[in-house]
């Protein structure tokens, strides 16, 4: 990127040859610096010093760009099939079970902690929390056996975060034993039954603090639900003895609920809460900082939480209400906007103000939903569907709202451009009709991602017009471009929207027809035929 910028600046006369050479040198050594930071050897190091290595360097230099593009498309393994995972909403929950046959020591240690907790006769009407040092010596030893287990750490995180690139460290200052209650009485325990995120630091990218709920007792009554992972709240776990689920403390929306038709537990539901900080090796200082900040936050919030579990005074009752209202507000933003999107939007706000140009924010935020579409459709594995849908709707709404305001500001109501209005109404009307025919979930790849099932959509405009949603979107953007004032102010806006729509249309078309999905499905059960055809019908 730096080299490309240098070439452009040199050609435009903005810098001389010396400046371009300096930029090239910065780029060359910055690449080595990036490899050093990420503890990754360069390709050149694998052959430098061997016979004819200079010729290899020339071939390497000549081929590096297409090879980089190919690597971006095919890098990684497992759930990381390409660099598209950097812009997609991935499922980042890990669930394992400690069995008697394979992890007897860890399972026995959990049972010992659960037995001790039940012997303390905790109350039924509110939750109970103990720090590890408040346990008996034997129970504390069992707790630490689980909390410091390298085997459990690998089981939970090795696939999600490869050890070649990431560090996983325990955060023992956050660990505790937790006893659930079966009801809530408008105290702070109510937040457990509400959608909530445990911590506030999800705005920091690429670093994670994980909370692991390790079940110590049998449980058939209380389940943990993660609404942003699968459609219709399908991601839910009823954690019983030996089950462990790990989720992002600062990002993952979750709640507990009673299992419908579940058998009432004979005893309390007891869990060990274990915590880990996960960060790329290149971001070690930031990762450790977030670990300390989250630990400090958890300690202080826990004091407030415990003080409002059983609110007997007016002050305690008011504080309990503030806990509930704060939870509703904070997590309402997470569900509708996503705190991870806040720094991205804030970055472009700051850049736009610093450069005194609204165009920076306008162009930077008007096309991101296509990146989300294309990256998710390409990745198509391990996608957190509701979170993806939230991001796609957020950025598409932002793009249309900004364009709509700019269009209205430049529209001459005295001499209206009726052709522009007609294109807008016809195009976005067609797209809306197509979305209504599919439904929101199917519109946003619900069928392709395996989130929903259903029959082949034949209702108009499907079966009559090809890719009606994308076709309608393109016509609508032509309506924006038709208005002289809008076109003069934003000459590249509508053409870029149309080009990116067409790129995504080609991606969908080639994906469905080149892999033989429809042909294979046609030979199978009717529901598969409908599914494959539905993928072809899906457009936006």
C-alpha positions as CSV (number, residue, x, y, z in Angstrom):
1,X,0.0,0.0,0.0
2,X,2.8,2.4,0.9
3,X,4.6,1.6,-2.4
4,X,1.4,2.2,-4.4
5,X,0.9,5.6,-2.6
6,X,4.5,6.5,-3.3
7,X,4.1,5.7,-7.0
8,X,0.9,7.8,-7.2
9,X,2.5,10.7,-5.4
10,X,5.6,10.6,-7.6
11,X,3.5,10.5,-10.8
12,X,1.4,13.4,-9.6
13,X,4.4,15.5,-8.8
14,X,3.6,15.7,-5.1
15,X,7.0,14.2,-4.2
16,X,10.2,13.7,-6.0
17,X,12.2,10.6,-6.7
18,X,14.1,10.9,-3.4
19,X,10.8,10.9,-1.5
20,X,9.5,8.0,-3.4
21,X,12.6,6.0,-2.7
22,X,12.3,6.9,1.0
23,X,8.7,5.6,1.0
24,X,9.8,2.4,-0.7
25,X,12.5,1.9,2.0
26,X,10.0,2.5,4.8
27,X,7.7,0.0,3.3
28,X,10.4,-2.6,2.8
29,X,11.6,-2.4,6.4
30,X,8.1,-2.0,7.9
31,X,7.2,-5.4,6.4
32,X,10.1,-6.9,8.3
33,X,9.1,-5.1,11.4
34,X,5.5,-6.5,11.1
35,X,7.0,-10.0,10.8
36,X,9.1,-9.3,13.9
37,X,6.1,-8.1,15.9
38,X,4.0,-11.1,15.0
39,X,6.8,-13.6,15.6
40,X,6.4,-14.8,12.0
41,X,9.4,-15.7,9.8
42,X,9.5,-14.1,6.3
43,X,9.4,-16.2,3.2
44,X,12.8,-14.7,2.1
45,X,14.4,-16.0,5.3
46,X,13.5,-19.6,4.2
47,X,15.9,-19.5,1.2
48,X,18.3,-16.6,1.8
49,X,21.9,-17.7,1.7
50,X,21.2,-20.8,-0.4
51,X,22.4,-21.5,-3.9
52,X,20.9,-19.1,-6.5
53,X,18.9,-17.4,-3.8
54,X,19.1,-14.0,-5.7
55,X,17.2,-15.5,-8.6
56,X,14.7,-16.8,-6.2
57,X,14.3,-13.3,-4.7
58,X,13.6,-11.9,-8.2
59,X,11.0,-14.6,-8.9
60,X,9.6,-14.0,-5.4
61,X,9.4,-10.2,-6.0
62,X,7.7,-10.7,-9.4
63,X,5.1,-13.1,-8.1
64,X,4.4,-11.6,-4.7
65,X,1.3,-9.6,-5.5
66,X,-0.8,-12.4,-7.1
67,X,0.4,-14.8,-4.5
68,X,-0.7,-12.4,-1.7
69,X,-4.1,-12.1,-3.3
70,X,-4.4,-15.9,-3.5
71,X,-3.2,-16.2,0.1
72,X,-5.9,-13.8,1.2
73,X,-8.5,-16.0,-0.4
74,X,-7.3,-19.3,0.9
75,X,-5.3,-18.7,4.0
76,X,-5.9,-20.5,7.3
77,X,-7.6,-23.7,8.3
78,X,-10.6,-24.9,10.3
79,X,-13.0,-22.0,10.9
80,X,-10.5,-19.5,9.5
81,X,-10.8,-20.2,5.8
82,X,-9.7,-16.9,4.5
83,X,-8.9,-13.3,5.6
84,X,-12.6,-12.6,5.1
85,X,-12.9,-13.7,8.7
86,X,-11.4,-10.4,9.7
87,X,-14.5,-8.5,8.6
88,X,-17.1,-11.2,9.4
89,X,-19.0,-11.8,12.6
90,X,-17.7,-15.2,13.7
91,X,-19.0,-17.5,16.4
92,X,-16.5,-17.2,19.2
93,X,-18.1,-19.4,21.8
94,X,-16.3,-22.6,22.9
95,X,-18.2,-25.5,24.5
96,X,-16.5,-28.6,25.8
97,X,-17.4,-31.4,28.2
98,X,-15.0,-32.9,30.8
99,X,-15.7,-36.6,30.9
100,X,-15.0,-39.3,33.5
101,X,-13.0,-41.3,31.1
102,X,-10.7,-38.6,29.5
103,X,-10.5,-35.8,32.2
104,X,-11.3,-37.6,35.5
105,X,-9.2,-35.3,37.7
106,X,-10.8,-32.1,36.3
107,X,-14.3,-33.5,36.5
108,X,-13.7,-34.7,40.1
109,X,-12.3,-31.3,41.0
110,X,-15.5,-29.6,39.7
111,X,-17.7,-32.0,41.7
112,X,-15.7,-31.3,44.9
113,X,-16.3,-27.5,44.5
114,X,-20.0,-28.2,43.9
115,X,-20.3,-30.4,46.9
116,X,-18.6,-27.8,49.1
117,X,-20.9,-25.0,47.8
118,X,-24.1,-27.0,48.5
119,X,-22.9,-27.8,52.0
120,X,-22.9,-24.1,52.7
121,X,-26.7,-24.1,52.2
122,X,-26.9,-21.0,50.0
123,X,-30.2,-19.1,49.8
124,X,-32.8,-19.9,47.0
125,X,-34.0,-16.3,46.4
126,X,-30.7,-14.7,45.3
127,X,-27.4,-15.7,43.8
128,X,-24.3,-16.4,45.9
129,X,-20.7,-15.6,45.1
130,X,-17.4,-16.7,46.6
131,X,-13.9,-15.7,45.7
132,X,-11.5,-18.7,45.6
133,X,-9.8,-17.7,48.9
134,X,-13.2,-17.8,50.6
135,X,-13.5,-21.6,50.0
136,X,-12.2,-24.3,52.3
137,X,-8.6,-25.3,51.6
138,X,-9.7,-28.5,49.9
139,X,-12.3,-26.8,47.7
140,X,-9.9,-24.0,46.8
141,X,-7.3,-26.5,45.8
142,X,-9.9,-28.3,43.6
143,X,-10.9,-24.9,42.1
144,X,-7.3,-24.0,41.2
145,X,-6.8,-27.4,39.7
146,X,-9.4,-26.6,37.1
147,X,-8.6,-22.9,36.7
148,X,-4.9,-23.5,36.0
149,X,-5.3,-26.6,33.8
150,X,-3.4,-26.4,30.5
151,X,-5.5,-29.2,29.1
152,X,-8.7,-27.3,29.7
153,X,-7.2,-24.1,28.2
154,X,-6.2,-25.9,25.1
155,X,-9.6,-27.6,24.8
156,X,-11.3,-24.3,24.9
157,X,-9.1,-22.0,22.9
158,X,-6.7,-23.9,20.7
159,X,-9.0,-24.1,17.7
160,X,-10.3,-20.5,17.9
161,X,-6.9,-18.9,18.6
162,X,-3.9,-20.7,17.2
163,X,-0.9,-20.7,19.6
164,X,1.4,-19.6,16.7
165,X,-0.3,-16.2,16.7
166,X,-2.1,-15.8,20.0
167,X,-1.4,-15.8,23.8
168,X,-3.9,-17.2,26.3
169,X,-3.3,-16.2,29.9
170,X,-5.5,-16.8,33.0
171,X,-7.0,-13.8,34.9
172,X,-7.2,-15.3,38.4
173,X,-8.3,-12.0,39.9
174,X,-11.7,-12.5,38.3
175,X,-12.4,-16.1,39.2
176,X,-15.2,-17.0,41.5
177,X,-17.7,-19.7,42.5
178,X,-21.3,-18.8,41.5
179,X,-24.6,-20.3,42.7
180,X,-27.6,-19.4,40.6
181,X,-31.0,-18.6,41.8
182,X,-34.2,-19.9,40.3
183,X,-36.1,-16.6,40.4
184,X,-35.5,-12.9,40.5
185,X,-37.2,-10.2,42.5
186,X,-36.2,-6.9,40.8
187,X,-32.8,-7.0,42.4
188,X,-29.5,-7.0,40.7
189,X,-29.9,-10.8,39.9
190,X,-32.6,-9.7,37.4
191,X,-29.8,-8.8,34.9
192,X,-28.9,-12.5,34.6
193,X,-32.4,-13.1,33.0
194,X,-31.9,-10.1,30.7
195,X,-29.8,-9.9,27.6
196,X,-26.5,-8.5,28.8
197,X,-22.8,-8.2,28.2
198,X,-20.6,-8.7,31.3
199,X,-18.0,-6.0,30.5
200,X,-17.7,-2.6,28.8
201,X,-14.4,-3.0,26.8
202,X,-15.7,-4.5,23.6
203,X,-14.7,-1.4,21.8
204,X,-11.0,-2.5,21.8
205,X,-10.4,-4.7,18.7
206,X,-8.6,-8.0,18.4
207,X,-8.2,-8.6,22.2
208,X,-10.5,-10.7,24.3
209,X,-11.3,-11.5,27.9
210,X,-13.2,-14.9,28.1
211,X,-15.5,-16.0,30.9
212,X,-15.8,-19.7,31.2
213,X,-18.8,-21.2,33.1
214,X,-17.8,-24.7,34.4
215,X,-20.7,-26.6,35.8
216,X,-20.1,-28.3,39.1
217,X,-23.5,-29.9,39.8
218,X,-26.2,-31.7,37.8
219,X,-28.6,-29.2,36.0
220,X,-31.7,-29.7,33.9
221,X,-33.5,-26.5,34.8
222,X,-31.4,-23.4,33.9
223,X,-30.0,-22.7,30.5
224,X,-27.6,-20.1,29.1
225,X,-28.7,-18.4,25.9
226,X,-26.6,-16.5,23.4
227,X,-29.0,-14.5,21.1
228,X,-26.4,-13.1,18.7
229,X,-25.0,-16.5,17.6
230,X,-27.8,-18.2,15.8
231,X,-31.3,-17.2,14.5
232,X,-34.2,-17.5,16.9
233,X,-32.1,-17.9,20.0
234,X,-31.1,-21.4,19.0
235,X,-27.7,-21.2,20.7
236,X,-28.4,-22.3,24.2
237,X,-26.7,-24.6,26.7
238,X,-28.0,-26.4,29.7
239,X,-24.8,-26.8,31.6
240,X,-24.6,-29.9,33.7
241,X,-21.6,-31.5,35.6
242,X,-18.4,-31.3,33.6
243,X,-19.8,-28.9,30.9
244,X,-17.8,-25.8,30.2
245,X,-18.8,-22.9,27.9
246,X,-16.4,-20.0,27.2
247,X,-17.6,-16.6,25.8
248,X,-16.3,-13.1,25.4
249,X,-16.8,-11.2,28.6
250,X,-16.8,-7.8,26.9
251,X,-18.7,-8.7,23.7
252,X,-21.0,-11.7,23.9
253,X,-24.7,-10.9,24.6
254,X,-26.2,-13.6,26.8
255,X,-28.8,-14.4,29.4
256,X,-30.1,-17.3,31.5
257,X,-33.6,-18.7,31.5
258,X,-35.6,-21.7,32.7
259,X,-35.6,-24.7,30.4
260,X,-39.1,-25.1,29.0
261,X,-40.4,-28.4,30.3
262,X,-37.1,-29.0,32.1
263,X,-37.0,-31.1,35.3
264,X,-36.5,-29.0,38.5
265,X,-33.0,-29.4,39.9
266,X,-32.7,-31.3,43.2
267,X,-29.9,-29.0,44.4
268,X,-28.5,-25.6,43.4
269,X,-26.8,-24.9,40.1
270,X,-23.2,-24.3,41.0
271,X,-20.5,-23.1,38.5
272,X,-16.9,-22.1,38.6
273,X,-16.4,-18.8,36.8
274,X,-12.9,-19.0,35.2
275,X,-11.3,-16.2,33.1
276,X,-8.7,-15.8,30.4
277,X,-7.3,-12.9,28.4
278,X,-6.6,-13.7,24.7
279,X,-4.6,-11.5,22.5
280,X,-2.4,-11.6,19.3
281,X,1.4,-11.7,20.1
282,X,1.8,-8.4,18.2
283,X,-0.7,-6.7,20.6
284,X,0.7,-8.0,23.9
285,X,0.8,-4.6,25.6
286,X,-2.9,-3.9,24.7
287,X,-4.0,-7.4,25.6
288,X,-2.4,-7.2,29.1
289,X,-3.9,-3.7,29.6
290,X,-7.4,-4.9,28.8
291,X,-6.9,-7.8,31.1
292,X,-6.0,-5.5,34.0
293,X,-8.8,-3.1,33.1
294,X,-11.4,-5.9,33.0
295,X,-10.2,-7.3,36.3
296,X,-10.5,-3.9,37.9
297,X,-14.0,-3.3,36.4
298,X,-15.1,-6.8,37.5
299,X,-14.0,-6.2,41.1
300,X,-15.8,-2.9,41.4
301,X,-19.0,-4.0,39.6
302,X,-19.1,-7.1,41.8
303,X,-19.1,-4.9,44.9
304,X,-22.1,-3.0,43.5
305,X,-23.8,-6.1,42.4
306,X,-23.5,-7.9,45.7
307,X,-24.7,-4.8,47.6
308,X,-27.9,-4.8,45.5
309,X,-28.7,-8.5,45.5
310,X,-30.9,-8.2,48.6
311,X,-31.9,-4.5,48.6
312,X,-33.4,-3.7,52.0
313,X,-32.8,0.1,52.1
314,X,-34.0,2.8,49.8
315,X,-30.4,3.5,48.6
316,X,-29.9,-0.2,47.8
317,X,-33.2,-0.3,45.9
318,X,-32.3,2.8,43.9
319,X,-28.9,1.3,43.1
320,X,-30.5,-1.9,42.0
321,X,-32.7,0.0,39.6
322,X,-29.7,1.8,38.2
323,X,-28.0,-1.6,37.6
324,X,-31.1,-2.8,35.7
325,X,-31.5,0.5,33.7
326,X,-27.8,0.7,32.9
327,X,-27.9,-2.9,31.7
328,X,-30.9,-2.3,29.4
329,X,-29.3,0.8,27.9
330,X,-25.8,-0.6,27.4
331,X,-27.0,-3.9,25.9
332,X,-29.7,-2.2,23.8
333,X,-26.8,-0.5,22.0
334,X,-24.9,-3.8,21.7
335,X,-28.0,-5.5,20.2
336,X,-28.8,-2.7,17.7
337,X,-25.5,-1.1,16.9
338,X,-22.7,-3.3,18.3
339,X,-20.0,-1.7,20.5
340,X,-17.4,-3.2,18.2
341,X,-18.7,-0.9,15.5
342,X,-18.4,2.2,17.6
343,X,-14.6,2.7,17.3
344,X,-14.8,2.2,13.5
345,X,-17.4,4.9,13.2
346,X,-15.6,7.1,15.7
347,X,-12.4,6.8,13.7
348,X,-14.0,8.2,10.6
349,X,-15.8,10.9,12.5
350,X,-12.4,12.1,13.9
351,X,-10.7,11.8,10.5
352,X,-13.5,13.7,8.9
353,X,-13.3,16.5,11.5
354,X,-9.5,16.6,11.4
355,X,-9.5,16.9,7.6
356,X,-12.6,19.2,7.7
357,X,-14.2,17.1,5.0
358,X,-17.5,15.3,5.5
359,X,-16.6,13.4,2.3
360,X,-14.2,11.2,4.3
361,X,-17.0,10.0,6.6
362,X,-19.5,9.7,3.8
363,X,-17.3,7.5,1.5
364,X,-15.8,5.5,4.4
365,X,-19.1,4.5,5.8
366,X,-21.4,4.2,2.7
367,X,-19.9,1.0,1.3
368,X,-18.9,-1.1,4.3
369,X,-22.1,-3.2,4.1
370,X,-20.9,-4.6,0.8
371,X,-17.6,-5.7,2.5
372,X,-19.8,-7.4,5.1
373,X,-22.0,-9.1,2.5
374,X,-19.1,-10.3,0.3
375,X,-16.9,-11.4,3.2
376,X,-19.7,-13.3,4.9
377,X,-20.9,-14.9,1.7
378,X,-17.4,-16.1,1.0
379,X,-16.6,-17.3,4.5
380,X,-20.0,-18.8,5.1
381,X,-18.7,-21.0,8.0
382,X,-18.9,-20.3,11.7
383,X,-20.9,-17.1,11.2
384,X,-22.7,-15.5,14.1
385,X,-25.9,-14.8,12.0
386,X,-27.8,-12.3,14.2
387,X,-24.6,-10.2,14.7
388,X,-23.9,-10.3,10.9
389,X,-27.5,-9.2,10.2
390,X,-27.2,-6.4,12.7
391,X,-24.0,-5.1,11.1
392,X,-25.4,-5.4,7.6
393,X,-28.5,-3.5,8.5
394,X,-26.6,-0.8,10.4
395,X,-24.2,0.1,7.6
396,X,-26.9,-0.2,4.8
397,X,-29.2,2.1,6.8
398,X,-26.3,4.5,7.3
399,X,-25.5,4.5,3.6
400,X,-29.1,5.1,2.5
401,X,-29.8,7.7,5.2
402,X,-26.7,9.8,4.3
403,X,-27.5,9.5,0.6
404,X,-31.2,10.4,1.3
405,X,-30.2,13.5,3.2
406,X,-27.8,14.6,0.5
407,X,-30.4,14.0,-2.2
408,X,-33.1,15.9,-0.3
409,X,-30.7,18.9,0.4
410,X,-30.1,19.2,-3.4
411,X,-33.6,18.5,-4.7
412,X,-35.3,21.4,-6.3
413,X,-38.9,21.2,-5.1
414,X,-39.8,24.1,-7.4
415,X,-38.7,22.1,-10.5
416,X,-38.6,18.5,-9.3
417,X,-36.6,15.9,-11.2
418,X,-39.4,13.4,-11.7
419,X,-37.3,10.9,-13.6
420,X,-34.9,10.7,-10.6
421,X,-37.9,10.2,-8.2
422,X,-39.3,7.6,-10.5
423,X,-36.1,5.6,-10.6
424,X,-35.8,5.9,-6.8
425,X,-39.3,4.7,-6.2
426,X,-39.2,1.9,-8.8
427,X,-35.8,0.6,-7.8
428,X,-36.1,0.6,-4.1
429,X,-39.7,-0.4,-4.3
430,X,-38.7,-3.5,-6.3
431,X,-35.9,-4.2,-3.7
432,X,-38.4,-3.8,-0.8
433,X,-40.9,-6.1,-2.6
434,X,-38.2,-8.7,-3.1
435,X,-37.1,-8.5,0.6
436,X,-40.8,-8.9,1.7
437,X,-41.1,-12.0,-0.4
438,X,-38.0,-13.5,1.1
439,X,-38.3,-12.3,4.7
440,X,-35.5,-10.6,6.6
441,X,-33.6,-13.7,7.6
442,X,-33.5,-15.2,4.1
443,X,-32.7,-11.8,2.6
444,X,-29.5,-11.8,4.7
445,X,-28.2,-15.3,3.8
446,X,-30.2,-17.2,6.4
447,X,-30.7,-20.1,4.0
448,X,-27.1,-20.1,2.7
449,X,-25.7,-20.1,6.3
450,X,-28.0,-22.9,7.3
451,X,-30.0,-20.8,9.8
452,X,-33.4,-21.3,8.3
453,X,-35.2,-23.8,6.1
454,X,-38.2,-23.4,3.7
455,X,-39.5,-23.9,0.3
456,X,-38.3,-22.3,-3.0
457,X,-39.6,-18.7,-3.2
458,X,-41.7,-18.3,-6.3
459,X,-43.7,-15.3,-5.3
460,X,-43.3,-12.1,-7.4
461,X,-40.8,-10.6,-8.2
462,X,-38.9,-14.0,-8.0
463,X,-39.5,-16.3,-10.9
464,X,-40.1,-13.2,-13.1
465,X,-37.0,-11.0,-12.7
466,X,-33.4,-12.2,-12.2
467,X,-31.9,-11.1,-8.9
468,X,-34.7,-8.6,-8.3
469,X,-33.2,-7.2,-5.0
470,X,-29.9,-6.3,-6.6
471,X,-31.6,-5.1,-9.8
472,X,-33.9,-2.9,-7.7
473,X,-30.9,-1.5,-5.7
474,X,-29.0,-0.7,-8.9
475,X,-32.1,1.1,-10.4
476,X,-32.6,3.0,-7.1
477,X,-29.0,4.2,-7.1
478,X,-29.3,5.4,-10.7
479,X,-32.1,7.6,-9.3
480,X,-29.7,9.2,-6.9
481,X,-27.2,9.7,-9.7
482,X,-29.8,11.2,-12.1
483,X,-30.2,14.3,-9.8
484,X,-27.8,16.9,-11.1
485,X,-27.0,18.3,-7.7
486,X,-26.3,15.0,-6.1
487,X,-24.2,13.8,-9.1
488,X,-22.1,16.9,-8.9
489,X,-21.5,16.7,-5.2
490,X,-20.9,12.9,-5.1
491,X,-19.9,11.8,-8.5
492,X,-18.6,8.4,-7.4
493,X,-21.2,7.5,-4.9
494,X,-23.9,5.8,-7.1
495,X,-21.4,4.2,-9.5
496,X,-19.5,2.6,-6.6
497,X,-22.7,1.3,-5.1
498,X,-23.7,-0.2,-8.5
499,X,-20.3,-1.7,-9.1
500,X,-20.2,-3.3,-5.6
501,X,-23.7,-4.7,-6.0
502,X,-22.7,-6.3,-9.3
503,X,-19.5,-7.8,-7.7
504,X,-21.7,-9.4,-5.1
505,X,-24.2,-10.6,-7.7
506,X,-21.4,-12.3,-9.6
507,X,-20.1,-13.8,-6.4
508,X,-23.5,-15.3,-5.7
509,X,-24.1,-16.5,-9.2
510,X,-20.7,-18.2,-9.6
511,X,-20.9,-19.7,-6.1
512,X,-24.2,-21.4,-6.8
513,X,-23.7,-22.5,-10.4
514,X,-20.0,-23.3,-10.4
515,X,-20.2,-25.7,-7.4
516,X,-23.0,-27.8,-8.8
517,X,-25.2,-27.2,-5.8
518,X,-28.4,-26.9,-7.8
519,X,-27.6,-29.9,-10.0
520,X,-26.8,-32.1,-7.0
521,X,-29.9,-30.9,-5.1
522,X,-32.1,-31.7,-8.1
523,X,-31.2,-35.3,-7.7
524,X,-32.0,-35.3,-4.0
525,X,-35.0,-34.9,-1.7
526,X,-37.5,-32.1,-2.6
527,X,-36.4,-30.0,0.4
528,X,-32.8,-29.9,-0.9
529,X,-34.1,-28.8,-4.3
530,X,-35.9,-25.9,-2.6
531,X,-32.9,-25.0,-0.6
532,X,-30.5,-24.8,-3.5
533,X,-33.0,-22.9,-5.7
534,X,-33.6,-20.5,-2.8
535,X,-29.9,-19.8,-2.7
536,X,-30.1,-18.8,-6.4
537,X,-33.2,-16.7,-5.7
538,X,-31.5,-14.9,-2.8
539,X,-30.0,-11.6,-3.9
540,X,-29.1,-9.0,-1.3
